Amino acid sequence: MTLQSWGRVHLGEVIAWRRGAPVGWRAIAVAALGMAVPVLVGFACGRAEIGFTIGLGAMLLAGGSGATDATAAQDEASPATAVVPAVLAVVAATAIAGHGWSAVAMVLLATAAAAISGYSRPVAVAAIRFLIYFVLSLGLLDSAGGDRKGAALVFGLGALWNVAVRMMLARHEPVAPRDVVAAKPGPTPAQRRAHWRRTMRSLAGWQFPIRLGVGLTIASLMREAWPSHHYGWTVLTVALLTQRPLEHVPVKTTQRALGTLLGVGLTWAILASVSSTLGLAALICLLAIVAPLARARSYLAYASIATPAILLVLDIERPIETGLLVDRLVATLAGAAIVIAANLAADRWLPKPARPTRPTAAHGLSDPASESVP
């Protein structure tokens, strides 16, 4: 395939609008209540920034849980799989935030999460949720100054609120009798451990943790080298875009970079036209509702909508200057470049993971490479 034909195919995948199951009313209700209720309570108590922070935590957890009723029902059936990684991430971020060695600890914990993500698909989902919440929480706490514990508690409440809303709106269906359902035997914990240990004995099994660890290290060094800028966004971008499947230029990376460019432009347009806090609150709630719905159809659309929601919440009641928006854009492009460079280097110097055999895949022990970053 020539570079020109690859570019056409790649661009087509970037801007593609997926057709799938219709987005159910539960997904819309979870997104609406997840942001709107904390914001209303925050305004009523005179602490709007707390309400927005809780809503942001709920919105980000909703983004990783899926947009259809089917996937939402799976999460509702096991709420611990959604909230436990988020709570652990907030606790870990609180423990290391503000220390001189926090960047080193962040890289080590993130790399460890990436390493255990190969154990199984449920563990992969939980590990990646932990990873994203952990990196975002750490950035939020570092910007909170002396009130880190309070900021951590508020952000963590967002995850709990999201799970509470989904449990309240859960659809309870009758369970089929055991003799009717054909039970499919799954792998035992011993089989999973043996498969995971066998995978991690080879350098190929470490390609995802290595790419993530190297990328986060470079992003952290960039942030430290230019402390007057807001390049912590680069660290989050690397965490979001580094995926288990090894691909030179992932479609998601291009979507994230282009989506952030569009999102920064949308943020600038919002700030130029809306000056009241109430007006911004209404727009943030609208963006938070639309973001998970857009994710079900296009990650490009999701990134374009989620970017202004996150930017406006992180800097609520503080003036957002043009330089800050430019920094966010530069940081995103830099993060995407770091991810692509790490992918190219890994493809050149690291052995490629072996494809799972049919019996292994049949027992649910294949590498969970299909799990993508939220």
GUNUKE-754598 format. One record per residue (C-alpha): residue number from 1; chain; x, y, z. Coordinates in nm, 2 decimals, padded with zeros to 4 digits. Layout:
GUNUKE-754598
<r num="NUM" chaine="A" east="X" north="Y" up="Z"/>
...
end
This chain:
GUNUKE-754598
<r num="1" chaine="A" east="00.00" north="00.00" up="00.00"/>
<r num="2" chaine="A" east="00.14" north="00.34" up="-00.10"/>
<r num="3" chaine="A" east="00.16" north="00.63" up="00.14"/>
<r num="4" chaine="A" east="-00.11" north="00.81" up="-00.05"/>
<r num="5" chaine="A" east="-00.36" north="00.52" up="-00.04"/>
<r num="6" chaine="A" east="-00.27" north="00.46" up="00.33"/>
<r num="7" chaine="A" east="-00.35" north="00.82" up="00.40"/>
<r num="8" chaine="A" east="-00.69" north="00.80" up="00.23"/>
<r num="9" chaine="A" east="-00.78" north="00.48" up="00.43"/>
<r num="10" chaine="A" east="-00.65" north="00.63" up="00.75"/>
<r num="11" chaine="A" east="-00.84" north="00.96" up="00.70"/>
<r num="12" chaine="A" east="-01.16" north="00.76" up="00.62"/>
<r num="13" chaine="A" east="-01.13" north="00.57" up="00.95"/>
<r num="14" chaine="A" east="-01.06" north="00.89" up="01.14"/>
<r num="15" chaine="A" east="-01.37" north="01.07" up="01.03"/>
<r num="16" chaine="A" east="-01.59" north="00.75" up="01.01"/>
<r num="17" chaine="A" east="-01.92" north="00.77" up="01.19"/>
<r num="18" chaine="A" east="-02.00" north="00.42" up="01.33"/>
<r num="19" chaine="A" east="-02.34" north="00.27" up="01.30"/>
<r num="20" chaine="A" east="-02.45" north="00.05" up="01.58"/>
<r num="21" chaine="A" east="-02.71" north="-00.02" up="01.84"/>
<r num="22" chaine="A" east="-02.91" north="00.29" up="01.93"/>
<r num="23" chaine="A" east="-02.80" north="00.48" up="02.24"/>
<r num="24" chaine="A" east="-03.05" north="00.40" up="02.51"/>
<r num="25" chaine="A" east="-03.23" north="00.64" up="02.74"/>
<r num="26" chaine="A" east="-03.03" north="00.51" up="03.04"/>
<r num="27" chaine="A" east="-02.70" north="00.62" up="02.89"/>
<r num="28" chaine="A" east="-02.85" north="00.97" up="02.83"/>
<r num="29" chaine="A" east="-02.99" north="00.98" up="03.19"/>
<r num="30" chaine="A" east="-02.66" north="00.87" up="03.34"/>
<r num="31" chaine="A" east="-02.47" north="01.14" up="03.15"/>
<r num="32" chaine="A" east="-02.73" north="01.41" up="03.24"/>
<r num="33" chaine="A" east="-02.76" north="01.33" up="03.61"/>
<r num="34" chaine="A" east="-02.39" north="01.26" up="03.65"/>
<r num="35" chaine="A" east="-02.30" north="01.62" up="03.57"/>
<r num="36" chaine="A" east="-02.62" north="01.82" up="03.63"/>
<r num="37" chaine="A" east="-02.70" north="01.71" up="03.98"/>
<r num="38" chaine="A" east="-02.36" north="01.78" up="04.14"/>
<r num="39" chaine="A" east="-02.35" north="02.12" up="03.96"/>
<r num="40" chaine="A" east="-02.69" north="02.22" up="04.09"/>
<r num="41" chaine="A" east="-02.59" north="02.11" up="04.44"/>
<r num="42" chaine="A" east="-02.27" north="02.30" up="04.41"/>
<r num="43" chaine="A" east="-02.44" north="02.62" up="04.31"/>
<r num="44" chaine="A" east="-02.70" north="02.58" up="04.59"/>
<r num="45" chaine="A" east="-02.42" north="02.55" up="04.84"/>
<r num="46" chaine="A" east="-02.22" north="02.83" up="04.70"/>
<r num="47" chaine="A" east="-01.93" north="02.60" up="04.59"/>
<r num="48" chaine="A" east="-01.98" north="02.56" up="04.22"/>
<r num="49" chaine="A" east="-01.63" north="02.44" up="04.16"/>
<r num="50" chaine="A" east="-01.68" north="02.14" up="04.38"/>
<r num="51" chaine="A" east="-02.00" north="02.04" up="04.19"/>
<r num="52" chaine="A" east="-01.81" north="02.07" up="03.86"/>
<r num="53" chaine="A" east="-01.52" north="01.85" up="03.99"/>
<r num="54" chaine="A" east="-01.76" north="01.58" up="04.10"/>
<r num="55" chaine="A" east="-01.94" north="01.60" up="03.77"/>
<r num="56" chaine="A" east="-01.61" north="01.57" up="03.58"/>
<r num="57" chaine="A" east="-01.53" north="01.25" up="03.78"/>
<r num="58" chaine="A" east="-01.87" north="01.11" up="03.69"/>
<r num="59" chaine="A" east="-01.84" north="01.21" up="03.33"/>
<r num="60" chaine="A" east="-01.50" north="01.04" up="03.28"/>
<r num="61" chaine="A" east="-01.61" north="00.72" up="03.44"/>
<r num="62" chaine="A" east="-01.92" north="00.72" up="03.21"/>
<r num="63" chaine="A" east="-01.70" north="00.76" up="02.91"/>
<r num="64" chaine="A" east="-01.53" north="00.43" up="02.98"/>
<r num="65" chaine="A" east="-01.84" north="00.23" up="03.06"/>
<r num="66" chaine="A" east="-01.99" north="00.24" up="02.72"/>
<r num="67" chaine="A" east="-02.29" north="00.41" up="02.57"/>
<r num="68" chaine="A" east="-02.55" north="00.13" up="02.51"/>
<r num="69" chaine="A" east="-02.79" north="-00.02" up="02.75"/>
<r num="70" chaine="A" east="-02.62" north="-00.36" up="02.70"/>
<r num="71" chaine="A" east="-02.28" north="-00.25" up="02.81"/>
<r num="72" chaine="A" east="-02.42" north="-00.03" up="03.08"/>
<r num="73" chaine="A" east="-02.61" north="-00.33" up="03.22"/>
<r num="74" chaine="A" east="-02.28" north="-00.52" up="03.25"/>
<r num="75" chaine="A" east="-02.13" north="-00.24" up="03.45"/>
<r num="76" chaine="A" east="-02.44" north="-00.21" up="03.67"/>
<r num="77" chaine="A" east="-02.42" north="-00.58" up="03.74"/>
<r num="78" chaine="A" east="-02.07" north="-00.54" up="03.88"/>
<r num="79" chaine="A" east="-02.03" north="-00.18" up="04.00"/>
<r num="80" chaine="A" east="-01.71" north="-00.27" up="04.19"/>
<r num="81" chaine="A" east="-01.54" north="-00.32" up="03.85"/>
<r num="82" chaine="A" east="-01.61" north="00.05" up="03.77"/>
<r num="83" chaine="A" east="-01.56" north="00.22" up="04.10"/>
<r num="84" chaine="A" east="-01.28" north="00.03" up="04.27"/>
<r num="85" chaine="A" east="-01.01" north="00.12" up="04.00"/>
<r num="86" chaine="A" east="-01.12" north="00.48" up="04.02"/>
<r num="87" chaine="A" east="-01.10" north="00.49" up="04.41"/>
<r num="88" chaine="A" east="-00.76" north="00.32" up="04.41"/>
<r num="89" chaine="A" east="-00.64" north="00.57" up="04.15"/>
<r num="90" chaine="A" east="-00.75" north="00.86" up="04.36"/>
<r num="91" chaine="A" east="-00.59" north="00.71" up="04.68"/>
<r num="92" chaine="A" east="-00.26" north="00.64" up="04.50"/>
<r num="93" chaine="A" east="-00.25" north="00.99" up="04.34"/>
<r num="94" chaine="A" east="-00.32" north="01.15" up="04.68"/>
<r num="95" chaine="A" east="-00.04" north="00.95" up="04.84"/>
<r num="96" chaine="A" east="00.23" north="01.06" up="04.59"/>
<r num="97" chaine="A" east="00.11" north="01.41" up="04.48"/>
<r num="98" chaine="A" east="00.33" north="01.70" up="04.59"/>
<r num="99" chaine="A" east="00.65" north="01.49" up="04.65"/>
<r num="100" chaine="A" east="00.97" north="01.54" up="04.45"/>
<r num="101" chaine="A" east="00.95" north="01.18" up="04.34"/>
<r num="102" chaine="A" east="00.59" north="01.18" up="04.23"/>
<r num="103" chaine="A" east="00.68" north="01.16" up="03.86"/>
<r num="104" chaine="A" east="00.89" north="00.85" up="03.92"/>
<r num="105" chaine="A" east="00.62" north="00.69" up="04.13"/>
<r num="106" chaine="A" east="00.36" north="00.77" up="03.86"/>
<r num="107" chaine="A" east="00.56" north="00.61" up="03.59"/>
<r num="108" chaine="A" east="00.62" north="00.30" up="03.80"/>
<r num="109" chaine="A" east="00.26" north="00.26" up="03.90"/>
<r num="110" chaine="A" east="00.13" north="00.32" up="03.55"/>
<r num="111" chaine="A" east="00.38" north="00.06" up="03.41"/>
<r num="112" chaine="A" east="00.27" north="-00.19" up="03.67"/>
<r num="113" chaine="A" east="-00.09" north="-00.14" up="03.58"/>
<r num="114" chaine="A" east="00.00" north="-00.19" up="03.21"/>
<r num="115" chaine="A" east="00.19" north="-00.51" up="03.30"/>
<r num="116" chaine="A" east="-00.11" north="-00.67" up="03.48"/>
<r num="117" chaine="A" east="-00.35" north="-00.57" up="03.21"/>
<r num="118" chaine="A" east="-00.25" north="-00.88" up="03.01"/>
<r num="119" chaine="A" east="-00.40" north="-01.11" up="03.28"/>
<r num="120" chaine="A" east="-00.75" north="-01.11" up="03.14"/>
<r num="121" chaine="A" east="-01.00" north="-00.88" up="02.97"/>
<r num="122" chaine="A" east="-01.18" north="-00.78" up="03.29"/>
<r num="123" chaine="A" east="-00.84" north="-00.70" up="03.45"/>
<r num="124" chaine="A" east="-00.74" north="-00.50" up="03.14"/>
<r num="125" chaine="A" east="-01.05" north="-00.29" up="03.16"/>
<r num="126" chaine="A" east="-00.99" north="-00.23" up="03.54"/>
<r num="127" chaine="A" east="-00.62" north="-00.16" up="03.49"/>
<r num="128" chaine="A" east="-00.68" north="00.09" up="03.21"/>
<r num="129" chaine="A" east="-00.95" north="00.27" up="03.41"/>
<r num="130" chaine="A" east="-00.71" north="00.29" up="03.70"/>
<r num="131" chaine="A" east="-00.44" north="00.43" up="03.47"/>
<r num="132" chaine="A" east="-00.65" north="00.71" up="03.32"/>
<r num="133" chaine="A" east="-00.81" north="00.81" up="03.65"/>
<r num="134" chaine="A" east="-00.46" north="00.79" up="03.82"/>
<r num="135" chaine="A" east="-00.29" north="01.02" up="03.57"/>
<r num="136" chaine="A" east="-00.58" north="01.26" up="03.56"/>
<r num="137" chaine="A" east="-00.61" north="01.27" up="03.94"/>
<r num="138" chaine="A" east="-00.24" north="01.34" up="03.98"/>
<r num="139" chaine="A" east="-00.26" north="01.63" up="03.74"/>
<r num="140" chaine="A" east="-00.57" north="01.77" up="03.92"/>
<r num="141" chaine="A" east="-00.41" north="01.73" up="04.26"/>
<r num="142" chaine="A" east="-00.08" north="01.90" up="04.15"/>
<r num="143" chaine="A" east="-00.28" north="02.20" up="04.04"/>
<r num="144" chaine="A" east="-00.48" north="02.21" up="04.36"/>
<r num="145" chaine="A" east="-00.19" north="02.34" up="04.57"/>
<r num="146" chaine="A" east="-00.23" north="02.29" up="04.95"/>
<r num="147" chaine="A" east="-00.58" north="02.15" up="04.94"/>
<r num="148" chaine="A" east="-00.49" north="01.82" up="04.77"/>
<r num="149" chaine="A" east="-00.68" north="01.59" up="05.00"/>
<r num="150" chaine="A" east="-01.00" north="01.78" up="04.96"/>
<r num="151" chaine="A" east="-00.96" north="01.78" up="04.58"/>
<r num="152" chaine="A" east="-00.89" north="01.41" up="04.58"/>
<r num="153" chaine="A" east="-01.21" north="01.34" up="04.78"/>
<r num="154" chaine="A" east="-01.42" north="01.56" up="04.56"/>
<r num="155" chaine="A" east="-01.29" north="01.40" up="04.24"/>
<r num="156" chaine="A" east="-01.33" north="01.05" up="04.38"/>
<r num="157" chaine="A" east="-01.69" north="01.13" up="04.47"/>
<r num="158" chaine="A" east="-01.76" north="01.17" up="04.10"/>
<r num="159" chaine="A" east="-01.69" north="00.80" up="04.04"/>
<r num="160" chaine="A" east="-01.91" north="00.70" up="04.33"/>
<r num="161" chaine="A" east="-02.19" north="00.92" up="04.21"/>
<r num="162" chaine="A" east="-02.17" north="00.78" up="03.86"/>
<r num="163" chaine="A" east="-02.20" north="00.42" up="03.99"/>
<r num="164" chaine="A" east="-02.49" north="00.52" up="04.22"/>
<r num="165" chaine="A" east="-02.68" north="00.67" up="03.93"/>
<r num="166" chaine="A" east="-02.62" north="00.36" up="03.71"/>
<r num="167" chaine="A" east="-02.74" north="00.13" up="03.99"/>
<r num="168" chaine="A" east="-03.05" north="00.34" up="04.04"/>
<r num="169" chaine="A" east="-03.13" north="00.32" up="03.67"/>
<r num="170" chaine="A" east="-03.03" north="-00.04" up="03.63"/>
<r num="171" chaine="A" east="-03.27" north="-00.26" up="03.43"/>
<r num="172" chaine="A" east="-03.34" north="-00.57" up="03.63"/>
<r num="173" chaine="A" east="-03.42" north="-00.87" up="03.41"/>
<r num="174" chaine="A" east="-03.52" north="-01.21" up="03.52"/>
<r num="175" chaine="A" east="-03.24" north="-01.47" up="03.53"/>
<r num="176" chaine="A" east="-03.29" north="-01.77" up="03.31"/>
<r num="177" chaine="A" east="-03.30" north="-02.11" up="03.48"/>
<r num="178" chaine="A" east="-02.96" north="-02.28" up="03.51"/>
<r num="179" chaine="A" east="-03.08" north="-02.58" up="03.31"/>
<r num="180" chaine="A" east="-03.17" north="-02.36" up="03.02"/>
<r num="181" chaine="A" east="-02.85" north="-02.16" up="02.99"/>
<r num="182" chaine="A" east="-02.56" north="-02.36" up="02.84"/>
<r num="183" chaine="A" east="-02.28" north="-02.27" up="03.07"/>
<r num="184" chaine="A" east="-01.95" north="-02.21" up="02.88"/>
<r num="185" chaine="A" east="-01.65" north="-02.32" up="03.09"/>
<r num="186" chaine="A" east="-01.41" north="-02.05" up="03.15"/>
<r num="187" chaine="A" east="-01.04" north="-02.06" up="03.25"/>
<r num="188" chaine="A" east="-00.95" north="-02.12" up="03.61"/>
<r num="189" chaine="A" east="-00.74" north="-01.87" up="03.80"/>
<r num="190" chaine="A" east="-00.45" north="-02.11" up="03.79"/>
<r num="191" chaine="A" east="-00.47" north="-02.12" up="03.41"/>
<r num="192" chaine="A" east="-00.49" north="-01.74" up="03.39"/>
<r num="193" chaine="A" east="-00.18" north="-01.70" up="03.61"/>
<r num="194" chaine="A" east="00.01" north="-01.96" up="03.41"/>
<r num="195" chaine="A" east="-00.07" north="-01.79" up="03.08"/>
<r num="196" chaine="A" east="00.01" north="-01.44" up="03.22"/>
<r num="197" chaine="A" east="00.35" north="-01.56" up="03.36"/>
<r num="198" chaine="A" east="00.43" north="-01.73" up="03.04"/>
<r num="199" chaine="A" east="00.36" north="-01.41" up="02.84"/>
<r num="200" chaine="A" east="00.56" north="-01.19" up="03.07"/>
<r num="201" chaine="A" east="00.87" north="-01.41" up="03.06"/>
<r num="202" chaine="A" east="00.94" north="-01.28" up="02.71"/>
<r num="203" chaine="A" east="01.04" north="-00.93" up="02.60"/>
<r num="204" chaine="A" east="00.74" north="-00.92" up="02.36"/>
<r num="205" chaine="A" east="00.50" north="-00.95" up="02.66"/>
<r num="206" chaine="A" east="00.65" north="-00.63" up="02.80"/>
<r num="207" chaine="A" east="00.61" north="-00.42" up="02.48"/>
<r num="208" chaine="A" east="00.29" north="-00.24" up="02.61"/>
<r num="209" chaine="A" east="00.44" north="-00.15" up="02.96"/>
<r num="210" chaine="A" east="00.77" north="-00.04" up="02.80"/>
<r num="211" chaine="A" east="00.60" north="00.19" up="02.55"/>
<r num="212" chaine="A" east="00.38" north="00.34" up="02.82"/>
<r num="213" chaine="A" east="00.66" north="00.38" up="03.07"/>
<r num="214" chaine="A" east="00.90" north="00.54" up="02.82"/>
<r num="215" chaine="A" east="00.63" north="00.77" up="02.69"/>
<r num="216" chaine="A" east="00.52" north="00.89" up="03.03"/>
<r num="217" chaine="A" east="00.89" north="00.95" up="03.13"/>
<r num="218" chaine="A" east="00.95" north="01.17" up="02.82"/>
<r num="219" chaine="A" east="00.62" north="01.35" up="02.88"/>
<r num="220" chaine="A" east="00.72" north="01.41" up="03.25"/>
<r num="221" chaine="A" east="01.06" north="01.54" up="03.15"/>
<r num="222" chaine="A" east="00.89" north="01.78" up="02.90"/>
<r num="223" chaine="A" east="00.67" north="01.91" up="03.18"/>
<r num="224" chaine="A" east="00.96" north="01.96" up="03.41"/>
<r num="225" chaine="A" east="01.17" north="02.13" up="03.14"/>
<r num="226" chaine="A" east="00.90" north="02.40" up="03.08"/>
<r num="227" chaine="A" east="00.73" north="02.45" up="03.42"/>
<r num="228" chaine="A" east="00.58" north="02.78" up="03.31"/>
<r num="229" chaine="A" east="00.37" north="02.61" up="03.06"/>
<r num="230" chaine="A" east="00.08" north="02.37" up="03.11"/>
<r num="231" chaine="A" east="00.24" north="02.06" up="02.97"/>
<r num="232" chaine="A" east="00.10" north="01.82" up="03.22"/>
<r num="233" chaine="A" east="-00.16" north="01.77" up="02.96"/>
<r num="234" chaine="A" east="00.11" north="01.58" up="02.76"/>
<r num="235" chaine="A" east="00.13" north="01.32" up="03.03"/>
<r num="236" chaine="A" east="-00.25" north="01.26" up="03.02"/>
<r num="237" chaine="A" east="-00.24" north="01.24" up="02.64"/>
<r num="238" chaine="A" east="00.03" north="00.97" up="02.64"/>
<r num="239" chaine="A" east="-00.17" north="00.77" up="02.90"/>
<r num="240" chaine="A" east="-00.49" north="00.81" up="02.68"/>
<r num="241" chaine="A" east="-00.33" north="00.72" up="02.35"/>
<r num="242" chaine="A" east="-00.09" north="00.44" up="02.43"/>
<r num="243" chaine="A" east="-00.28" north="00.12" up="02.35"/>
<r num="244" chaine="A" east="-00.20" north="-00.25" up="02.39"/>
<r num="245" chaine="A" east="-00.21" north="-00.32" up="02.01"/>
<r num="246" chaine="A" east="00.12" north="-00.21" up="01.85"/>
<r num="247" chaine="A" east="00.03" north="00.01" up="01.56"/>
<r num="248" chaine="A" east="00.26" north="00.28" up="01.41"/>
<r num="249" chaine="A" east="-00.01" north="00.56" up="01.38"/>
<r num="250" chaine="A" east="-00.32" north="00.44" up="01.55"/>
<r num="251" chaine="A" east="-00.65" north="00.59" up="01.43"/>
<r num="252" chaine="A" east="-00.73" north="00.69" up="01.78"/>
<r num="253" chaine="A" east="-00.41" north="00.90" up="01.80"/>
<r num="254" chaine="A" east="-00.50" north="01.10" up="01.50"/>
<r num="255" chaine="A" east="-00.86" north="01.14" up="01.62"/>
<r num="256" chaine="A" east="-00.74" north="01.26" up="01.96"/>
<r num="257" chaine="A" east="-00.50" north="01.52" up="01.81"/>
<r num="258" chaine="A" east="-00.75" north="01.65" up="01.56"/>
<r num="259" chaine="A" east="-01.03" north="01.64" up="01.82"/>
<r num="260" chaine="A" east="-00.83" north="01.84" up="02.07"/>
<r num="261" chaine="A" east="-00.76" north="02.10" up="01.80"/>
<r num="262" chaine="A" east="-01.13" north="02.13" up="01.73"/>
<r num="263" chaine="A" east="-01.20" north="02.12" up="02.10"/>
<r num="264" chaine="A" east="-00.96" north="02.41" up="02.18"/>
<r num="265" chaine="A" east="-01.13" north="02.61" up="01.90"/>
<r num="266" chaine="A" east="-01.47" north="02.54" up="02.05"/>
<r num="267" chaine="A" east="-01.34" north="02.63" up="02.40"/>
<r num="268" chaine="A" east="-01.21" north="02.96" up="02.27"/>
<r num="269" chaine="A" east="-01.55" north="03.03" up="02.09"/>
<r num="270" chaine="A" east="-01.74" north="02.95" up="02.42"/>
<r num="271" chaine="A" east="-01.52" north="03.18" up="02.63"/>
<r num="272" chaine="A" east="-01.55" north="03.46" up="02.37"/>
<r num="273" chaine="A" east="-01.93" north="03.44" up="02.36"/>
<r num="274" chaine="A" east="-02.03" north="03.34" up="02.72"/>
<r num="275" chaine="A" east="-01.91" north="03.53" up="03.02"/>
<r num="276" chaine="A" east="-02.16" north="03.43" up="03.30"/>
<r num="277" chaine="A" east="-02.09" north="03.13" up="03.53"/>
<r num="278" chaine="A" east="-02.45" north="03.01" up="03.49"/>
<r num="279" chaine="A" east="-02.41" north="03.02" up="03.11"/>
<r num="280" chaine="A" east="-02.09" north="02.82" up="03.13"/>
<r num="281" chaine="A" east="-02.25" north="02.57" up="03.37"/>
<r num="282" chaine="A" east="-02.53" north="02.51" up="03.12"/>
<r num="283" chaine="A" east="-02.29" north="02.45" up="02.84"/>
<r num="284" chaine="A" east="-02.07" north="02.22" up="03.05"/>
<r num="285" chaine="A" east="-02.37" north="02.01" up="03.14"/>
<r num="286" chaine="A" east="-02.47" north="01.99" up="02.77"/>
<r num="287" chaine="A" east="-02.12" north="01.89" up="02.67"/>
<r num="288" chaine="A" east="-02.11" north="01.63" up="02.94"/>
<r num="289" chaine="A" east="-02.43" north="01.48" up="02.82"/>
<r num="290" chaine="A" east="-02.34" north="01.47" up="02.45"/>
<r num="291" chaine="A" east="-01.98" north="01.35" up="02.50"/>
<r num="292" chaine="A" east="-02.05" north="00.98" up="02.60"/>
<r num="293" chaine="A" east="-02.32" north="00.97" up="02.33"/>
<r num="294" chaine="A" east="-02.07" north="01.09" up="02.07"/>
<r num="295" chaine="A" east="-01.82" north="00.83" up="02.18"/>
<r num="296" chaine="A" east="-02.05" north="00.55" up="02.08"/>
<r num="297" chaine="A" east="-02.03" north="00.68" up="01.72"/>
<r num="298" chaine="A" east="-01.70" north="00.86" up="01.67"/>
<r num="299" chaine="A" east="-01.39" north="00.91" up="01.90"/>
<r num="300" chaine="A" east="-01.31" north="01.22" up="01.69"/>
<r num="301" chaine="A" east="-01.64" north="01.37" up="01.79"/>
<r num="302" chaine="A" east="-01.60" north="01.26" up="02.15"/>
<r num="303" chaine="A" east="-01.25" north="01.42" up="02.18"/>
<r num="304" chaine="A" east="-01.39" north="01.74" up="02.02"/>
<r num="305" chaine="A" east="-01.67" north="01.76" up="02.28"/>
<r num="306" chaine="A" east="-01.49" north="01.63" up="02.59"/>
<r num="307" chaine="A" east="-01.19" north="01.86" up="02.55"/>
<r num="308" chaine="A" east="-01.38" north="02.19" up="02.61"/>
<r num="309" chaine="A" east="-01.58" north="02.02" up="02.90"/>
<r num="310" chaine="A" east="-01.26" north="01.92" up="03.07"/>
<r num="311" chaine="A" east="-01.08" north="02.25" up="03.01"/>
<r num="312" chaine="A" east="-01.38" north="02.45" up="03.14"/>
<r num="313" chaine="A" east="-01.42" north="02.24" up="03.45"/>
<r num="314" chaine="A" east="-01.05" north="02.23" up="03.54"/>
<r num="315" chaine="A" east="-01.02" north="02.61" up="03.52"/>
<r num="316" chaine="A" east="-01.37" north="02.70" up="03.64"/>
<r num="317" chaine="A" east="-01.40" north="03.05" up="03.79"/>
<r num="318" chaine="A" east="-01.05" north="03.12" up="03.67"/>
<r num="319" chaine="A" east="-00.96" north="03.32" up="03.36"/>
<r num="320" chaine="A" east="-00.86" north="03.10" up="03.07"/>
<r num="321" chaine="A" east="-00.61" north="03.29" up="02.85"/>
<r num="322" chaine="A" east="-00.53" north="03.22" up="02.49"/>
<r num="323" chaine="A" east="-00.18" north="03.10" up="02.60"/>
<r num="324" chaine="A" east="-00.33" north="02.83" up="02.81"/>
<r num="325" chaine="A" east="-00.54" north="02.70" up="02.52"/>
<r num="326" chaine="A" east="-00.23" north="02.70" up="02.30"/>
<r num="327" chaine="A" east="-00.03" north="02.51" up="02.56"/>
<r num="328" chaine="A" east="-00.31" north="02.25" up="02.58"/>
<r num="329" chaine="A" east="-00.29" north="02.21" up="02.20"/>
<r num="330" chaine="A" east="00.09" north="02.19" up="02.19"/>
<r num="331" chaine="A" east="00.09" north="01.94" up="02.47"/>
<r num="332" chaine="A" east="-00.16" north="01.72" up="02.29"/>
<r num="333" chaine="A" east="00.04" north="01.72" up="01.97"/>
<r num="334" chaine="A" east="00.35" north="01.65" up="02.16"/>
<r num="335" chaine="A" east="00.19" north="01.36" up="02.34"/>
<r num="336" chaine="A" east="00.06" north="01.21" up="02.01"/>
<r num="337" chaine="A" east="00.42" north="01.25" up="01.87"/>
<r num="338" chaine="A" east="00.56" north="01.07" up="02.17"/>
<r num="339" chaine="A" east="00.32" north="00.78" up="02.14"/>
<r num="340" chaine="A" east="00.39" north="00.74" up="01.76"/>
<r num="341" chaine="A" east="00.77" north="00.76" up="01.82"/>
<r num="342" chaine="A" east="00.74" north="00.49" up="02.10"/>
<r num="343" chaine="A" east="00.53" north="00.27" up="01.87"/>
<r num="344" chaine="A" east="00.79" north="00.30" up="01.58"/>
<r num="345" chaine="A" east="01.08" north="00.23" up="01.82"/>
<r num="346" chaine="A" east="00.90" north="-00.07" up="01.97"/>
<r num="347" chaine="A" east="00.82" north="-00.21" up="01.63"/>
<r num="348" chaine="A" east="01.19" north="-00.18" up="01.53"/>
<r num="349" chaine="A" east="01.36" north="-00.30" up="01.84"/>
<r num="350" chaine="A" east="01.12" north="-00.51" up="02.04"/>
<r num="351" chaine="A" east="01.00" north="-00.86" up="01.93"/>
<r num="352" chaine="A" east="00.63" north="-00.87" up="01.83"/>
<r num="353" chaine="A" east="00.38" north="-01.05" up="02.06"/>
<r num="354" chaine="A" east="00.29" north="-01.40" up="01.93"/>
<r num="355" chaine="A" east="-00.06" north="-01.44" up="01.82"/>
<r num="356" chaine="A" east="-00.26" north="-01.66" up="02.06"/>
<r num="357" chaine="A" east="-00.34" north="-02.02" up="01.95"/>
<r num="358" chaine="A" east="-00.70" north="-02.13" up="01.89"/>
<r num="359" chaine="A" east="-00.72" north="-02.34" up="02.21"/>
<r num="360" chaine="A" east="-00.58" north="-02.05" up="02.42"/>
<r num="361" chaine="A" east="-00.83" north="-01.80" up="02.27"/>
<r num="362" chaine="A" east="-01.11" north="-02.05" up="02.32"/>
<r num="363" chaine="A" east="-01.04" north="-02.06" up="02.69"/>
<r num="364" chaine="A" east="-01.05" north="-01.68" up="02.72"/>
<r num="365" chaine="A" east="-00.67" north="-01.66" up="02.78"/>
<r num="366" chaine="A" east="-00.58" north="-01.46" up="02.47"/>
<r num="367" chaine="A" east="-00.40" north="-01.12" up="02.51"/>
<r num="368" chaine="A" east="-00.67" north="-00.86" up="02.57"/>
<r num="369" chaine="A" east="-00.54" north="-00.64" up="02.30"/>
<r num="370" chaine="A" east="-00.89" north="-00.54" up="02.19"/>
<r num="371" chaine="A" east="-00.93" north="-00.33" up="02.51"/>
<r num="372" chaine="A" east="-00.88" north="00.03" up="02.42"/>
<r num="373" chaine="A" east="-00.80" north="00.32" up="02.64"/>
<r num="374" chaine="A" east="-01.12" north="00.51" up="02.75"/>
end
